[in-house]
Amino acid sequence: MAGNEQDRYKLIAPEAQMEELSRFEREIIRLEEQRIDPDDFKKFRLENGVYGIRGVTDEHMIRIKVRFGALMADQLDSIADVAEEYATPKVAHITTRQAIQLHKIRRRHVPTLLKKICEMGLTTREACGNTVRNVTACPFAGISAEEAFDVKPHADAVSRYFLRNPVCQDLPRKFKIAFEGCPTDHARVPIHDFGAVAQVRVVEGKPVQGFKTFVGGGLGTTPFSAHLLEEFTLAELLIPTIETVLRLFDRHGERKNRNMARIKFLIKKWGIEEFRKQFIQERRYTLMTRSGKASWEIPLYEEDPPPKPQGIRAPLPVASEHYERFCRTNLFPQKQKGYAAVQVRCLLGDITVPQMRGVAAIARKFTGGRLRTMIGQNLLLPWVLEEHLYAVYEELSKLGIATPDAGHLADITRCPGADTCQIAITHSRGLAVTFGDLFANGGRPLLDDEALKDLTIKISGCPNSCGQHHIADIGFHGASSELNGHTVPHYQVMVGGRTAEGVAEFGQRLGMVPAKRVPEATKRLLELFRDERNPNERFRDWAQRAGAERLKKEMDPFRALPPFSERPDLYEDLGAFGEFKLEMGKGECAS
């Protein structure tokens, strides 16, 4: 990669960022002295990536943007430092948007923590709020043999251009952008407000880079698959194209009813043909006024291999079932001969302080310090020499995270849920932990079954789909219902979701199941598919063939509970103790 790799992944702190940090200190003082309306303070802190925490007023969740997932070892070390000093628990949580979250930060520590994040070359600015969020990208960009070209430079330029850009500081709602370079939809483009898929066309005998562009996707309580905007958008027109979409959204998006304020609802109201017509006209104005033209240029670069590690002991692999499984499930062969990328499974999206420091040391030793966050809530170590794979595996084993099955059935996606989120109904982490126990204790036949290994399970603590339950083979979102005179935590069960280039198909609803009975209901679904599938039949195809009505009936035995007096424990939530109470605060940033 041309230029200094360390600097490439950094946002050099502008004067504006330092002023924001100073202002944060002043606003906290004003809030505590009751000289500012709490709602005004909330808007300000959300713009700076600071959320409220469930059940408290003086603790926060901090969301750190990791632009297009690119991270350096020194940055991960610094995140470990601030997590150890300020967070509870001492872990970082990787999100489905390649960001990193720290929880339960005392308000008085927020300005200091934000300053330290700034010094890392990272930012929390616009990680929340009604603006352009963290720009995500295919985690295998630049190393995938199937990609049209490396989308990282484009994602980088878009991230930098729209950060603090006046055009997107007060949108009707948040706006999410994703880039994909491969025909395989690693980035989940169809569920984004704007998506760009790399394309190369021959024009006048020369290859020209551009993108197939999509608009209006999104999950939340009402999911939409994105619409095709243009078959081929020249790469040089990418930023003005996104700016044009933002102008239309800013001008015509819903501002009174927050539940209808995403751009997907504007497109539903107008229809994609009318939106495309308005877009073409508006882009002419964008180009004629040359808004921000100096920053439309996208500095292209190629990612070069890091310097080869020197003096590394490369032990011969010791044959073991665990290592062989790790190689089958956690390695991604790079298009660069002799290299592979290693997925580091962060259980439930969490990684502890010692593990962060250990992974940073591994990256510094084997990959030139390069890391990536993945939308599957894992880390990726690219540029590992094949001769060093076993050494990396050994190092990860010492940290307790040489865990196989990355991206497979046991690798469950989940949101933070009611542990911290103000609008969550259930503790999604509790369900995910229970699934882990299910697969570890007597569930190995399910994990080892070739038919089941690539299935996905995703969990959200409420209908808003931060855990992306709509696009999972088996998805769940938290709910509650009355049973035997008691309010009982439930999960809505959904089956058969997926994304591919240009299309998102959302799971069929099978109805609600009490939280404590969800694992056995899930096991039943997996066993049905295993026993009934046709050769090479995918789970979603089987689910469609079986039909929602039949699968709903298969769930019926799991919907009932014995009387409360006999089994009060079944009326509790997974991951929580005591009587369940439905407690939902006001959402600050729901999908």
N, C-alpha and C positions, 0 to 999 in steps of 0.2 A: 504494500500500500504506500503510495507516495506520501511524503510528509511524515511527521512524527506521529507514531501510533497513539502515544499517550495523549497528545494534543488533539488528535482527530476525534476522540470520543469525549472531549471536554467541551463544555460551554464556558468560554472565558467570561468571568463575571463582569457584566457591564456596570457602569455607574448606577443605572436604574435598579439593578438587583440589590446593590448595597443600600440604596435609599429605601427600598421595600423592607429590608431587614430593620433599618432604623425606625421606619414607620411602624413596624409590627410592635416594637418595644413601646412606642408612644401610645399605640391603640390599646394595648393591654392595660397600661396605666389608666387611660381614660375609661376603659370598661370597668375596671375595679373601683374607680372613683365615681362610677355611674354618670359619666359625662358623655357617654355615647350609647345609642340604642343598641341592644344586643343583636338585633337583626342586621344592622349596618355592619357590626363587627363580624358577624357570621359571613356575610357576603365577601368582606375583605379577606378573611382567613381562608375561605374556600378558594378564592382566586390564587391563593398561595399554597394550596395543597394541604390544608389543615382541616380535618373533619372533627365533628363532635364524637364523643364516645357514649355508648348506651349507659344510662343511669347516673352519669356524673356531669358536672358543668365545667370543671377545671382540668380535665384530662382530654387528650386529643389523639387522633390517629394522623400520622404524617405519611403522605404518599410521595415517594421519590420517583420522578420520571427517569426511565432508562430508555433514551431515544432509540427506536427500532431495535431494542434489546441489546445494544452494544455496551459492554462494560469492561473495565480494566481491573487487574488484580488490586492495584492500589486503591481504587474506588471501593471495591468490595471490603478491603481491610478497613477503610474509613467508616463504611456502613456498620461493620462489626463493632468498631469503637463506639459509635454513638448509640448503637443498640445496647451494648453492655452498660453504658453510663446512664441512659435515660429510659429505655423501653422496659415494659413489663408485659409478657415474659421477655427474656433476653433472646429473642428470635427476630428474624425478618421473614416477612410473608411475601412470596412472589405471586403477582396477580395474573389474571387471564389477559391483561393488557401489557405484559412485560414490565410493569412497574414493580417497585418494592415498597412495602408498607411496614411501618413501625407503630406499635400500639401503646396506648396508655402513657403518653408523654405529658407530664405536668405542664400546665400553661406557662408557668414562669420559666421553663426550660426551652420553650419553643423557639424564641429568637436565637439563642445560642446554638441550638441544634441546626436551625436553618442556615446560620452562618457557616457552620462546619460542612454542611452539605454543599453550599456554594463553593467553599474552598476545595471540594473534591472535583469541581468542574461539572457537577450535577445541579439539578434544580427541582423544586417542587412547584414552581410557578405554573399555573394553569393545569395542574394535575387533577383539579376539581373545577367546579364552576361551569358557567354557560359559555364555554369557549372551546377551542380545538384542544383535545386531550392528547395524551401521549401517542405519538405516531408509531404504529407497530409494523413489523415486517416479518417475512419468512425467516425463521431462525437459521435456515441453511443457505441464506443468500451468500453468494460468492464462492460457495464450496459444493453446490449441488450440480451433479452431472446433467440434470434435466432442465435447468433454468435457461431462459432465453438470454438473460444477462443479469448482472448483479444489481439489485435494486437499492442497495444500501446508500449509495451517493444521493439518489433521488429522495429517499426517506429522510436522509440527513438534511438536505436542502429545504425540504418542506417543513421539517421540524423547526429549523432555525428561522425560516421566513415568517411563520405564523406566530411564533412566540412573541408576546407583547404587541402583536400587530393590531392597530386600531380597528381593522375590519372585522375582528372576531372577539372583541373584548366584552360584548354584551349581547350575545346571541340569544334567541328564544330558549334554547336548551343546549346541552353539550353536543359536540360534533367529533366523531371518531373516524380516523383514517387508517387504512391498512394497505400494505404493498406485498405483492407476491410475484416472484420470478419464475416459479415452476408451474407446470400444468397440474400437479397435485396441489390442492388448496391447503397448504400448511398454515396460512395466515387467516383463514376463515373470512375471506373477503366479502362474501354475500351478506354477512350480518353487520356490515359497517355503513355509516352514513356516506362515506366515499371510499371506493376501493380502486386500486390500480393493479392490473396484471400485465407483466412485461410481454411485449410483442416485438418481433423484428420483421419488417417488410422490406422488400426490394423495390426501390424507387430509382428509376433511370439507371438501372444496373448496379446500384449500390445499396448495401444493407442500411436501413434506417431504424433507429430505436424509437419505440413509442409504447403506448399502453392501451389495453382495452379497459375502459373506465366504467364504473358502476356507481349508482347513487341510490340512497333511500333504504338501505337495509337496517336492521336493528332487532333486538330481542325485546326484553321488558315484558310487561303483561300482555301486550299485543305485538307479536313478532311479525316482521316483514322480511321477505327476501329482496335484496337489492335489484334494481332495474338497470339494464344496460343503458349507459349514457351515450358513449361513442365506441364504435368498433375499433377505431385507431386514433388516439390522441398523440400527436407528436410530443416527444420528450420535452422539447423546448417550450411547449404550450401547457405543460402540466401544472405549473404554479398558477398562471392566470386562469386556467380551467377551474382549479379548486377555489381560487378567490372569487370567481364568478358564481359558483354554486353557493358560497358563503354569503355573497351579496344578496342573492335571491332569498336565501333562508332568513337572513337578517331582516330583510324588508317585508317579507310576506309570511313568515312563520307565525304560529299562534303564540300570543303573549299573555292571554288571559287565563286559559285553562292549561296548567302545567302538564297535565296528563296527555295532552294532544299537541305538545310543543315540539316534538322531534321532527326532523325534515321528512321522515317517512309519511307523516300525516299530511304534510303539504302536498307531497306527490300523490297521495291517495285522493286528495281533494281536487287537484288539477288534472290528474292523469299524467302518465309519463310522456305522452306525445306533446301535451301543452307545456309541461315542464321543459322538455327538450327544446321546444320552439322558443320559450322565454330565455332559456340558457344561451342559445345561439345568438340571439339579439344582444343579450347582456354582455356576452364575451366580446362582441365587437366594441362595446363601450369600454370595457376593461382594457382592451388592447389599444384603443384610440387614445384613452387618457393616460396610458402607460403607467398605471398605478404601480408603484414599487418596482419599476422596470429594472433598476440597477441590481435588484436582488433576484430577478427571475432566472439568472444564469445558474446552471447546476454544475458545480466543479466536479467533473468525472475523475475517478481514480480506480485503479485496480488494486485489489488486496494481494499483496505479496506474502509469501511464506515468511514467518518470523525467523530470526536467526536460529540455526540449529543448536539445540542444547549441547553444551560441552561438558565432558567429565561425568556423564550420567551413567550410573550402573543400570544395565539393561538385563535383569535376571531372566532366565529362561522360564517360560510359563510352566506352572505346576498344574498338571491336568486335574481338573475338578469339575463336578457337575455345575457348581455355582458359577465358576469363571466362564464355562462354556455357555451357560444361560445368559450371563452378563454380556458376552460378546454377541450373542444372537439378538438380544433385545435393546441394548444400549449403545451400539456402535452405528455410526453413519459414515459409510465410505465416501471420501471426498473425491471430487473430479481431479484433484491434484494427486498425481501418482505418489504412493508411499505414505499418504496421510489419511487419518480418520478423525471424526468428531465423536466425542464421548458425552453421552447424556448422563448427568448426575441427577438421580431421582431425589427430589426434596419432598419427603413424605408430607402429603396434604398441603404442599406449597410452602412449608416452613423449613427454615435452616437456622441452626443455632449459631451463637457467636463463635465457639471453637471450630465449628464446621466451616463457617465463612472464612475464617483465617486460614484454615487448612486448605480449602479449595483455592483461595488466593495464592497460597504458597505453591500449590501444584501448578496453577496457571503460570506463575512466574518462572517455574522450573522447566515446564514442558511446552508451553504454548506462546511464549513471548508475552505472557501476561494477559492474553485475550480470553474473554468470557462472553457468553450471551445468556440473557434470560429468555425463556420460552413461554408461549401462551398456555402451554400445558403445565405451567407452574414448576418447571424444572430449570436447571442450569445446563449449558452446553459448553464443553471444552473443545473448541475447534483446533485444527492444526497439530494434532498429536501424531508424531511419527509412529508408524505401525510397529516398529521395533521397540517402542516405549509403552505400548498399550498395557502390557502386564504390569509394568512399574507403576503406571497411573492407577490401575486397578488395586494394586497393593496399598498405595497411598490412600485411596478412597476407603479401602477396607479398614485402615487404622482409624479413620474418622467415623466409621459406622455407616457410611453412605455409598458403599459399593453395592447398591440394591438393584437387582435386575428388574425386568418387566417395565421399563420406561415406555410410556405410550401404550401400554397394554391394559388388560382388564383390571389388574390390581392398582394401577396408577390413576387414582381417583381425583378428579377436579372438584374443588369446593370453594365456596366463598367463606368469609370469616363468620357469617351467621350471627346468632344472638349472643355470642361471646362478647362482641363489641358493637355490632351494627344496630343503629337505633330503630330500623324498620323491620329487622328480621323477626320471624315468628319462632323458628326452631334453631337449635344448635347444630348447624350442618356439619361442624367438625366432629361432633359426637357420632353422627351416622357414618361418616367416613372412617373414623377409627374402628367402629364396629364392623364395617366391611373388611377392613384390614385384618381384624381378628378372625372373621369368617373364612377368609382365604388362607390364612396361616394355620388355623386349627381345624383340620378335617376338610378344608376347602381346596387342598392342593389338586385333587382331580379336576376341579373346575379350572384352575389356573393352567394346568398342564394340558388341557384339552385343546387340540389344534383349532377346533371350530370356534372356541371362545376367546382365544388369546388376544385378538385385535379389537374386541369390543370395548366401548367406552362407557364409563359411568360418571355422571356429573351431577353435582348437588348444589342447590341454592336454598338459603334459609327463608326465602320469601318468593313471590312470583316474579320478581324483577330480573331474574336470570343473570346475576353477576357470576354465577357458577356455570352459565351457558347450558342449563339443563335441556333447553329446547332442541339442541343439536346433538344430543348424545344418543347412543344406542338405547341406553336406559337412563332416564333423567328423573330427578326428583326436585320438587320445590316445597318449602315448608307451608303448612296450613294448620288450621285447628278446627275441631268439630266437637259437638256434644255427644257423649256416650254414657249411658247409664247414669245420667244426672251429673256428669263431670265434664269439664272442658279438657279435651285430650289433644296433645300435639299429634299432627298427622303429616304425611307427605303425599302430595299428588304424584302419581306414577305416570311416566310418559315413556313411550317406546318408539324407536324407529327414526330418530332424527339424524341429520347429517348435513354437510355442506360439500359442494364440489364447485369447480369454476363456474361462476355465473348463476348458481342456484343454491338456495338453502331450503331444506325440507324439514319441517318441524314434527316432533314426536306426537303420536296419538295418545290421548288421555285415557287412562284406564281407571280413573277415580282415585279416591284417597284411601290410605291405609294408615292405621296408628303407627307412630314412629317406632315403637318397640317391636313391631311385627314386620317392618320393612325388610330387614335382612332375610328372613325366611321367605317372604314373598318374592324377593329378588332371586334367591336360590331356585325357587320354583320356575321362574321365567327362564333362567339360564339352562336348567335341566330340560325344560320343554323344547327349547331351541336345539340343544344338543341332540335330543332323541328324535326330533321330527324334521330336521333340516334335510333338504336335498343336497346332493354333492355340490360343493362350491357355492351354496346359497348363503347370501349375507343375512345378518340378523334383521335388518330393516325389511328385506324382501320376505323373509319368513313371517315377520310381524304383520305385514300387509296381507300375506296369504292367509295367515291364521285369522285375521280380522279382529277389530277392536272389541266387538261384542263377545266373541269367544274368550279373548284374553281378559276381559273384565270379569267374566264368570270364574276364570282361574284365580282371580284375585279375591273373590268373595269370601273364601274360608279365612282369609287373613284380616278381614275388616272388623270382626267382632272381638270383644274382650270379655273375660269372665267378670263377675261382680267385683266392684272395687274392694269390698271387704275380704275377698279371697286373694287378689293379686294387685295390691295398690301400686306395686312397682311398675306394672305395665301401663299405668296412666301417666308416668313420668316421661320427660323428654330424654333422648339419648344425649349424653354429655352434660346432663344437669341432674340434680337431686332434689327431691321434695315435690310437692304438689305443683303441677304446671299452671301458670297464670299467663294469660294472653296480655303481653305488655308491648305495645308498639308506639314508638315515638314518632315525631314528624320527620319524614325523610328529607335529607339534605341534598341528595344526589341520586335518587332512584333512576333506574333505566327507563 
